[in-house]
Amino acid sequence: MENSLEKPAKKVDCIGMYCPVPIFMTRKAIEEVNVGELVEILADDPAAESDIKSWVKRTGHELVKFEESNGVFRFLIKKTK
């Protein structure tokens, strides 16, 4: 069951898309939410794990949760600024 604190304000489905599309879509989604809100990204591009993790670090947002299940990555990113 989803914790209400982990309810994303925006969900982005990048399944079937390859680098750099998931990063562009993540950036766009972060721009569209308020500080403190969460964005959920789903991606199956093997490069997405390292790409999105390093993007989060570089931009100063917070990776609240990362999960991988059956080749699908789920990122929960909190907008911090």
N, C-alpha and C positions, 0 to 999 in steps of 0.2 A: 504494500500500500504506500502511496506517495505521501510523504510528509508535507503538510501544507506550507511549511517554510521552503520547500523545494519546488513549489509550483511555478513553472516558468511563465513569464509574461509573454514569451514568444517561443515558438518551436520552429526549427528549420530542418527540413528533410533534404539531406545532400546525398541520399542513397543513389548510387549509379553515376555520381559526378566525380570528376577527378581534378586533382590539383591544377590550377589554383582556385577552382570554383568554390570549394567549401570555405576557404579563407575569405573570399570576397563576400560570400553569403553570411558568414559569421560577423564580419565587420559591419555589414549593412544592418543586420539584426541588432547588434549592440548599439548602433547609432539610433535605432528606433525605440529603444526602451529607456526608462528612467534609471538614474543611479540607484543601486540597491536591488534592482530587479534582475531576474534570471532569464537567460536564454538557453534553450536546450538545442543542441546540434546532434543530428544523427548522420553518420557518414560510414561508408564501407571502403573508401579509398585507403589502402594500407599506409599511404603517406600522411593521411589526415591526423593520426595520433601525434606524430612529432611536429607536424606543421601547426596544428591548432594549439598544442601545448606551448610551443615556442612563441606563437603569436600572443597568447594570453600573457606570458611572461614579459614580452617586449612592450605590450601596451599597458601593462600594469593592472589588468583586470584580474579577477580571482577565479581559478578553476575550483569550483565547489565539489564537483564529483566527476569521476571518469569511470566508465564501465565498458567492458567489451563482452559481447555475447554473439556467438555464431558469426563472427567476422564483421559485426556491426559495432561501431564505436558510439558511445553516448557521452556527450560532454554537457555539463551544467556549468555555465559561466555567469558569474555575477559582475554586473557593471559597477565599477568602483569610482568612476569620475566622469 
